[in-house]
Every structure is written in structure tokens, then in C-alpha cells.
Amino acid sequence: MAGYGVAQAMPGPLFTFAAYLGAVMGPAPNNITGAVIALVAIFLPGLLLVYGMLPFWDTLRSRQPAQAAMRGANAAVVGTLGAALYHPVWTSAVLTRRDFALALAGALASCVFIAASIRRAPKRFRATSWRGAQHDPGQSETGGATAIRRGKCSTVS
């Protein structure tokens, strides 16, 4: 459990925890070799999926069934995160009215910060509408790889 606690404090806790388990589990190979094997085993499937799908992504994302599936997957992720926020975080941390007021203040502060960030974002990064609008592939979060591939990204110095 100590390794899991340390992994939660670092970016990418699942990957860090996999490396930790690969290093400490027996039998051999363990130590650095086990950590590398565990990292490759956890990174490789997702990496292969991304690289394998990239040539077909523009065609797939323009199809209505694929868009519906992506919206459904996004909704499922939001629901899962909401459930994880409620239990165990909310049920174990918000016990009094003061706790509730503090949580509410934090949520409102987050909303204000997000709204201010969206207002200050360059126009090319903002969506024109929440539903039904067709966006340039380089303008959305799912089209970032396409934008890089097509050379539409520029750096500001």
C-alpha cells in the first residue's frame, strides 16, 4: 500500500504503480528489469491502438455511429468519475455543514476559473457550439494529432 500511496502522488498513477509492482514483485525478473517489463506491458496496448487507428481516425470520426459511440463513452466516463467522487470521497470527507460549505466554495471557484480560462482562450481553441457543429479537425481535442500531422500547429515565442 505504501507504493500505491506514492504512485498516487505522481503523474500517471496507474503507470507508476505498474512500474513499482514490476520492481518489487517476485520471482525474477524484478528490480529494474521487472519495472521496464511492467511499463511496456501497460503502455504497449494503448500505444498500438492509437498508432493503429490514427490513419483511419478522420474517416471514422465523421461517421454518425462513431460520433454517437464517442459521446456515449464520454458520458460513461463522466458518470464513472462522478460516482468515484461521491463514494468514497464525498461520503468520507463531507460530514458537516462546514465541510459542505467548503466543498461548495471549491466547486464554485473551479467553475469561475474554468469560465475565465475559456474566455481567455484563443478563438481557434473554442468550440462554436456544444452540439451539431462541424469543427475543423485541428480545432478540437480529438483532432490534435491531425493538426500536428498537417502542420497546423504553431508555437508562440
C-alpha positions in Angstrom: 0.0 0.0 0.0 2.9 2.4 0.6 3.8 2.1 -3.1 0.3 2.8 -4.1 0.3 5.9 -1.9 3.5 7.2 -3.5 2.1 6.4 -7.0 -1.0 8.5 -6.4 1.2 11.5 -5.6 2.9 11.3 -9.0 1.6 11.9 -12.5 0.0 8.8 -14.2 -0.5 6.8 -11.0 -1.5 3.6 -12.8 1.7 3.5 -14.9 3.8 4.4 -11.9 2.2 1.7 -9.8 2.7 -0.8 -12.6 6.5 0.0 -12.6 6.6 -0.2 -8.8 4.9 -3.6 -8.8 7.2 -4.9 -11.6 10.2 -3.8 -9.5 9.1 -5.3 -6.1 7.2 -8.5 -7.2 8.9 -11.8 -7.2 10.0 -14.1 -8.7 12.6 -12.8 -11.1 12.7 -10.7 -13.3 12.3 -7.9 -10.8 14.1 -4.7 -9.9 14.7 -2.5 -12.9 14.0 -5.3 -15.4 10.7 -6.1 -13.9 9.8 -2.4 -13.8 10.6 -2.0 -17.5 8.6 -5.1 -18.4 5.6 -3.9 -16.4 5.8 -0.4 -18.0 6.0 -1.9 -21.5 3.1 -4.2 -20.8 0.9 -1.4 -19.6 1.8 1.2 -22.2 2.0 -1.0 -25.3 -1.7 -1.9 -25.9 -2.8 1.7 -25.8 0.1 2.9 -27.9 -0.6 0.3 -30.5 -4.3 1.2 -30.5 -3.5 4.9 -31.1 -1.0 4.3 -33.8 -3.1 1.6 -35.5 -6.2 3.8 -35.5 -4.5 7.1 -36.5 -4.7 6.6 -40.3 -8.4 5.9 -40.1 -9.4 8.4 -37.4 -10.5 11.3 -39.7 -12.8 8.9 -41.7 -14.2 7.2 -38.6 -14.9 10.4 -36.6 -17.0 11.8 -39.5 -19.5 8.9 -39.3 -22.6 9.4 -37.1 -22.5 6.0 -35.4 -18.9 6.6 -34.3 -19.8 10.1 -33.1 -22.7 8.6 -31.0 -20.3 6.0 -29.6 -17.8 8.7 -28.6 -20.5 10.8 -27.0 -21.7 7.7 -25.1 -18.1 6.8 -24.0 -17.6 10.4 -22.8 -20.9 10.3 -20.8 -19.9 7.0 -19.3 -16.5 8.4 -18.2 -18.2 11.4 -16.6 -20.7 9.2 -14.8 -17.9 6.9 -13.5 -15.9 9.9 -12.3 -19.0 11.4 -10.6 -19.6 8.1 -8.9 -16.0 7.9 -7.7 -16.2 11.4 -6.4 -19.4 10.6 -4.5 -18.2 7.3 -3.0 -15.7 7.2 -1.3 -14.5 10.8 -1.5 -17.8 12.7 -0.7 -19.2 10.2 1.7 -16.0 10.1 3.8 -15.0 13.8 3.6 -18.2 15.8 3.7 -19.6 15.1 7.1 -20.7 18.5 8.5 -22.3 21.7 7.1 -18.9 23.4 7.3 -17.4 20.6 5.1 -20.3 21.0 2.6 -19.8 24.8 2.5 -16.1 24.3 1.8 -16.8 21.8 -0.9 -19.3 24.1 -2.5 -16.9 27.1 -2.4 -14.3 24.9 -4.1 -16.7 23.8 -6.8 -17.8 27.4 -7.4 -14.1 28.6 -7.5 -13.4 25.8 -10.0 -16.3 26.9 -12.2 -15.2 30.6 -12.1 -11.6 29.5 -13.0 -12.8 27.3 -15.9 -15.1 30.1 -17.3 -12.3 32.6 -17.1 -9.9 30.2 -18.8 -12.4 29.6 -21.6 -13.0 33.3 -22.1 -9.2 34.0 -22.4 -8.5 31.0 -24.7 -7.7 32.0 -28.3 -10.7 31.8 -30.6 -9.3 28.9 -32.6 -9.4 26.7 -29.5 -13.0 27.4 -28.6 -15.9 25.4 -29.9 -18.6 27.3 -31.8 -21.4 25.3 -30.2 -21.9 22.4 -27.9 -23.9 20.2 -30.3 -24.1 19.7 -34.0 -21.4 22.0 -35.2 -18.8 20.7 -37.6 -15.3 21.7 -36.4 -12.0 21.7 -38.2 -10.2 18.6 -37.1 -7.3 20.7 -35.9 -9.5 22.7 -33.7 -10.9 20.1 -31.3 -9.4 17.9 -28.6 -9.8 14.8 -30.7 -8.2 16.3 -33.8 -4.9 17.4 -32.2 -2.9 14.6 -33.8 -4.4 15.5 -37.1 -3.4 19.2 -36.7 0.1 18.2 -35.8 0.3 15.9 -38.8 -0.9 18.5 -41.1 1.4 21.2 -39.7 -1.4 23.5 -38.5 0.1 24.0 -35.0 2.4 26.9 -34.3 4.3 27.9 -31.3 4.2 31.3 -29.7 7.6 32.8 -28.6 
